[in-house]
């Protein structure tokens, strides 16, 4: 899963080139292509006296019986892994990422970008890396957007909300779900979230801010 190539020069100090792979590989052509991509951008300062190759990280090479249909339906595709390796070699390790859940109360901070290559090496998991079990929208807005919410009575049933000059009558809603950050944060949040379904069948994630009772739209469900 990771190879380190050490170069010893005739007069200059030694240098190292490390290449990571998305999944274990024993394909010399694929590994060679990754090293060539790096070497094309590398300026050698002196003549090379010796080259040493070492596998610095490794994992079992898995061979699985292929199904007749949808052989790579589980996402464990060698072609996809090879694409990730090539993109990482071209763009850099931190440019090819995936979003991982974090067990953080504030939804805006409940995920983080992690390099795809990190997923292949076993690491000790932190409890903060576990996702929430509560339902969350598939699309989170970059920033919560203010909305106007009409209730049947003060603190009563949610009837409709207005967003982007459009009116959305509410057919069903679930909540509230209280989300509150710790007291040690200088600017904490305290919100009551609702999952609401409009009369057209679309679902939204809205919340009421406890400090001023203002309503916001924060996410949309597919």
Secondary structure, 3 states (H helix, E strand, C coil): CEEEEEEEECCCCCEEEEEECCCCCCCHHHHHHHHHHHHCCCCCCCCEEEEEEEEEECCCCCCCCCCCCCCCCCCCCHHHHHHHHHHHHHHCHHHCEEEEECCCCCHHHCEEEEEHHHHHCCCCCCHHHCCCCCCCCCEEEEEEEEEEEEECCCCCCEEEEEECCEEEEEEEEEEEEEEECCCCCCCCCEEEEEEEEECCCCEEEEEEECCCCCEEEEEEEC
